[in-house]
Amino acid sequence: MRPLTEQETQTLFAKLANYTGTSLKNLIVPLDNGPNADRFVFRLHQSRCYYVRLSLANLAISVSRDKLLSLGTCLGKFTKSGKFRLHITALPILAEHARYKVWVKANGEMPFLYGGHVVKAHIGRWSEDCPEHQGVVVYSMNDTPLGFGVTARSTQEARRLDPTGITCFRQADCGEYLRDEDTLFATS
Amino acid sequence: MAPSRTSTVKSKHAANKSGIRNSKTTSKAKSSSDPVSKPKKKEQQSKGVQKLKKGEGRKKRRVYTEKELDIPQLNMITPVGVEKPKGKKKGKVFVDDRESMMTILAMVNADKEGQIESKMMKARQMEEIREARKAEAEKRVEIRKSKLDETKEGLRKKRKRSTGADGGEESVKSEAAAGTKALKKRKSVSFA
């Protein structure tokens, strides 16, 4: 387990900033105003990046590397080529700071949770002025985050789209907790 | 260093004082007996002098080790990834303090903001162009339609005119002979 290097931090933030707005800086602000206040940090462990409290990370160094499975919230993993891939486990953090949102109707929830893209017919609401290929967080109509994706069309273009046209490409959905149960947390 | 040894043997001082082989033993013996070992000092001095004498005219050259010369070991090309930069500290530089993380975050955020802005601008421009094209196409369709209507109207008028001109004279005839003529024609058509 180690902190991120500058390059890695940049890659991670660039990825997170796809989905979040400027409020992303709230991720790393100290929890209180004290001089030695606890704060959240990013830690890399077996190519996975964790968002964890500093105090917890300090405790975790007493666990040997091969015995440590996970700590804090897993945001995703760094690929061999140095890119970053967000996991569904990062959804609570993304949902909190999301910039663009898409609300899916009840009839579109299950198709999305089974790994399908979001078609126009299933969309209940969407954020205005959303450009093309922009990261969005997908919510159900009662504001429960279901996953995240990338817009296929800008909002204006999507209006003209036919009902079966794809408006949002799925990147991750909550169904992965079951579908990828074997690989989501285990590192081999 | 064989040549230097021979020179010491040949030199006067060395011959006078002691043979090179025995010199050590003698000096040792003397040093053991005398607290101050003068002969040894002398010998060292003499050696230095001889060396200087021998190296007269030529400057003492610095002998470089192979490492200092920085020559590739097998005189072949080393791949880019393999060669490590000199004088650089080994290992990764971690970013863990809040300030540097904030600066990186601010940079990334500004970058993303710019990207989104440019995307929006592009989308808006595209939308404008699309709207203009749509309006133009609609106009064209309208013009074509109006032209078609005009020609239709023209044709209709022509027909009416032609029928009107004939109708003045033949109206009476046709009216008078309508019943019989029509019946005859119908017969011929039905059995043809």
Interface residues (C-beta under 8 A of the other chain):
Chain A: R2 P3 L4 T5 E6 T9 Q10 F13 A14 A17 N18 T22 L24 K25 I28 V29 P30 R39 V41 D129 P131 E132 H133 Q134 S154 Q156 E157
Chain B: K92 V93 F94 V95 D96 R98 S100 M101 M102 I104 L105 A106 M107 V108 N109 D111 K112 E113 I116 K119 M120 A123 E127
